[in-house]
Amino acid sequence: MIQLSNFIGHALGHWSLFAVLMVAASFFYGYGVPRAKSRVFAGSNLKPKLLDEHLPTWRRHDALTLLEGLGASGRRALQGFYLGMDLWFPGPTICVAYAGLLSLAFPPGSPLGLLNLLAVPALLFDVAENVNHLIMARFYPDLSSLSLRMGPVFTLLKWAFAMAIPVIALVGFIARQV
């Protein structure tokens, strides 16, 4: 674990790389995702809100309403959204940026240097959430109870990490100044 943390810290703990990753993530979230998402909702009367966007999480009713309201072509577009955009770009980009940010706040070799590994479960929960939504879109109306039970947990944990990591980094920067 220490070796992995040190590798991540040395590879990603650079302000310039963090800035590039944040610009890329901003592009994905600000342009790529909305553009790809518009294809999903093109033929529906639904509010354009994916399950990923429910804070802190979604419920069974939210999933059923979304998947039914999208219709077959919308569900195919939703699968394309996850396979072509959301599974690969915005979440992984921000998680790598977060690993860099935590590495800057808690440099390799420092007592709390291992905190940069918090980006790993953040990424895993984002991927698990996206794979779950992809599976639900693919197999609707035959949704598994496991998907409906675990999906909201993945979303909740994704959002918990997404919100906690910048706060943890900020605490680290402040503590280093004191």
Disulfide bonds with the S-S distance in Angstrom:
none
